[in-house]
C-alpha cells in the first residue's frame, strides 16, 4: 500500500500508527515519513497506571499533531477505527459488512466495499487505490531493501515453528523430521522464539535434529536474520510474509488459515503446503524443500 501510494504521489508524506513491537519493520520502508508507536497490548496490562495514561496521552497528541488529507484504516477493527477517528482528517476503511468488525466499518467517513474473498494483500491495495483514486500497478513492490544474491548465501535455514495461535502449530515430531532432512541436505537450522514455551519446543527439536536456538531477539534483529537466511520454513506468521517481501526462498505451512487469502506473496521462490483445515504431512514439506533446492541449483534464482 505504501509503495503504491508513494509511486502515485511521490511528494506525499505518509505517517504510520503501529504497535511498538513492529516499529522496526515499518522502518524498513523508506517512504514512511513518521512512525507513531502505540502500545495497546502493553497498556491493557496496566490500565490504571499513571505511566500508561501519560504514554496514551502523548500518543494521542502525536496522532492529532498534523491534519491529513486522508486517514486510512486497513485493519477494519474497532480499535484501529477509534485511532483513525482520533486523527485530524477524513477517515476511510472497509465498509460495513466488508470490515473484519462491523462496528468499525460503520465508523468511517468513507466506507469502501472490497470483496472479502480476495487475498488480504489485494484487499488492502484495492482499499488504498479506491480511496485515493488511482489504479494499483500489477507488480508487487514492498519497497524494502532486497536480500543478498544467491552467491552470497550461507547454508542457514531459519525455522519458524512458533505461533501465538495454538491452532496454527505443527507437531514437534514433524519438525524433527524436517530438520533432519535439512541437516542431511547441508543446512544448519536456526530457531527463533517468542516466549519460554516456544523456546522449550525449539530446544527440544534442536537437541535431537541439531541446529542453533537463537537468543531472545528484538523484531528488528529477527528481520535481519530473515534477510540473511538461505531458506525459511515456517508457519503462517508475519515473519513468513517478511521473508516473501525480501525475496527469501520459503516454504509456508498452513492448516488453520486459508493460504489463498493470507498466503505469502513475492518475487522469490514460495511453496505453500497445506490448506485451511488440512495440515500437510512432513513428506509434503520435504518435497517442497526439494523443489526449491532444485530450482536454486538450476540457477533459476537471481
Secondary structure, DSSP 8 states (H G I E B T S, - for coil): -HHHHHHH-TT--EEEEEEGGGHHHHTT-TTEEEEEEE-HHHHGGGTT-HHHHHHHHHHHHHHTSSB-S-EEE-S--HHHHHHHHHSBS-EEEE-TTTSSSHHHHHH-SEEE---TTS-HHHHHHHHHHHHHT----SS----------GGG--SEEEEE---SSGGG---HHHHHHHHHHHHHTT-EEEE--SSHHHHHHHHHHHHHH--EE-----HHHHHHHHHT-SEEEEESSHHHHHHHHHT--EEEE-SSS-HHHH---SSS-EEEE-BTTB---HHHHHHHHHHHHHHHHTT---
